[in-house]
Amino acid sequence: METTHSLDSPLDSPLDFSLDQPLELPLDIESVKGFLDPQEGRALYRLAADASDLGPCLEVGSYCGKSTVYLGSACKLMHNSLFAVDHHRGSEEHQPGEEYHDSDLFDSRSNLMDSFHQFRSTMRAADLEDVVVPVVAPSAVAARHWNTPLGMVFIDGGHSLEAALTDYRSWSRHIVPGGYLAIHDIFPNPEDGGQAPYEIYKLALASAQFELVQMVKTLGILRRIQ
């Protein structure tokens, strides 16, 4: 897959900028734990700013807040809000004995992963506590009675097929026409990574409700057309 593939992008706006242009973020983004590539982060910032006139933004899978800083900083600039949905117990790959386990985020008192304390520290350091609304719950629970139309949804939650499908089915229906769906960790080649995000990406395109706007590394950006 090519690093960057552009179609007819709707992102031309007064806030439009080159993906290579550095951002003035409120903290050293590399100090925040997470797995988001800086180029993908800049694309999320650009997208959240562009979606600001359509409704609030929402991300599924905040972890320690790296993507939240990019999205939240754009929302702050545009006087918008960002809902950050995460149970903060870690995905499958974050559990003890798994590839991406981080012992610093393991709570020995509950014997469970807990990234929420680190997430709150990141939001405080980034001065985003008046912009970001943490929703500490599983994705399906948070969405159960959700009625707020959304300008953008970013999915970067659990990478099992069940978790990815739950995130997609729970939140994509709340995106307004013209709004955006961004999906992280899309790997068409199974040798490069897990397939669950790629499966929901294909599902979104097959639904005829979304069209591809842009691919930035493993970040797929789609727009709701109906």
N, C-alpha and C positions, 0 to 999 in steps of 0.2 A: 504494500500500500504506500502511496506517495505521502511524503511528510505533510504537505498542504495541498488541498484540492479545492478550488473555488468554483462555484457556479455563479449565477446572477445574485450576488449578495445584496440583501436589503440593509446592510449595516452602514451605508454611507450617510453620515449625519455630522453635525458640528463636533461630535465627540469622537468621530472616526479617526483611527490612527493606525500606523503600520504595526504589525505584530512584533516587529523588531524594536519598536520604540519602548524604552524603559518607562515604568510607571513610578510615580512617587507614592509608594505605599507607606502607611503609618508606622511600620516596623520592618525589621530585617526579615523578609519572608522566608529566607533559608533557615532561620532559627526555629521555625515552626515545624513540628513533626508532620509528615505526610508524604504522599506519593505523586503529587501533581507537578507536571513539568511546567517550568516558567512560561513557555510559549502557550501552553494550554490555559494557564492562569490568566495571561493577558487577554486571551480570546474570551474567557468568561467575564472578565471585567468589561470588555467592550460590549459583550452581548447584554449584560445586566443593565448597562447604561442605555443601550438602545431599546430595551424592553420596558423602560421605566414609565412610559406613557400608557402602557397597556394594563398594568396592575402590579402588585407586589411580586417579588421573586421567592422561590422556594428551592432549597437543596435537600436531597436525601443522602445522608452519609457525610457528616461533618468531621468526624474523627477529632483531631486536635485543633482544627480551624483554619488550615491553610487555604482551602478553596473559599472558606467563609470570609477571609480577609479580602480576597480579590472581589468576590461578589458584593460583600458588605460595603467595601470602600466605594464601589460604583453606585450602590444604592444610596449611600450617604451623600455623595455628590449630587445625586438627582432627587434628594428628599423622598426616597422610597424606602420600603422595608424589605427585609429578608427573613423568611422563616427557615430555621435550620433544624431539620428533623433527623434525630439519631437517638437510638436507645443507649448509646455510649457503653455498650457491653462488648464491642468489638465484633467484626465479621468472623467468618469461619477461620480465615487465615491468620487472625490475630490471637487466637486462643493458645494457651500454653502448649508447647511442643510443636506448634505450626510455624511455617516459614517466616511470617511477619510478626511474630509475637514480640512485644516490647515489655520487658519485665518492669520498667518504670511506670507502666500504666496498669499494673496488676494490683488490685486491692486485696491485701492479705486478710483484712477483717471480714470481707464478704466472700473471699475466695473466688472473685470474679474480676474480669477486666472492667476498668472504669476510666474512660477518657474525658469525662465531663469536667472534672476539676481543671485539667489542662486546657480544655476548650474555653472555659470561663476566663482563665488567666490570659489566654490569647486575645479574647475579645476585649478584656480590660486594657491590655497593652496596646491594642490597636484602636482604642477609643471608639469601639463600635457597639457598646452596650445599649445605646439609645437607638440603634438601627436594626440590630439582629435580635430576633425573637427565638430563643431556643425552645424546641419542642422535644422533650426528652421522653420518647415513646417509640415502640416499634412502628414502622411505616404504616401498616394496615390499621393500627389502633389510632394513630394520629389522623388518618384520612377518613375514619369511619363516619364522622358527622361534619366533614369539611364542606363548606359552601362558598368560600371566597374565590372568585375568579383570579387566575394567576397569569402574569405576563411572561413568566419564564419558569421552567422546572429543570433542575440539574440533578441527574441520577448518578450517584456514585456510592451506592450502598453495598449490601452483601452480594457476593459474586456467584452464589449458587443459582441455578435456574429458577428455583422456587422464589428466592428472595428478589431476583431481578424482575420476574414476572409480576410479583406483588407490587413492587415499586412502580412499574410501568402502568399497571391496571389501576392502581390507587390514585395516581397523580396526573397522568396524561390527559384525562378527561376534564380536568379543571383548567387547562390552558385555553385562553381565549383565542379566537381566530386571529392570525397574525402574530401570535405569541410563539415562544421558542421552547423546544425540548432539546436539552443537551445531555448526551450519554457518554460517560467516561469509560476508558479501557476497552475500546472496540478493537478486537483482533480477528480479522477474517481468517488468518492462518492459525489453526489450533496449536501449532508449535510455538507461537509467540505469546500465547496467553489464554486464559479461560474464555469460554464461548458464550456465557450467559449474557453479558452486555451486547454482544454482537447479535444474539438471537432477538433481544427486544428491539434493537435498532432495525433489524429486518422486519419485525412485526409492525413497527410503526410505519415504515415505508409501505408495507403491503396493505395497511389499513386504508390507504388513499386519503387519510386525514393529515398526513405530514409529507413534506418534501425536503430533500436534502439541500441545505444552504451551503455548508462548508465542512470539511474535515481538517482538523488541526491535530497532527500526530494521532493520538488515540481518542481524541475528542470529536464526537459527531454532533453537529449542530443542525437541527431540523426546525422547520417552521410549520405551524398548524395552518392549514389552508381551508379547513371547514370544520 
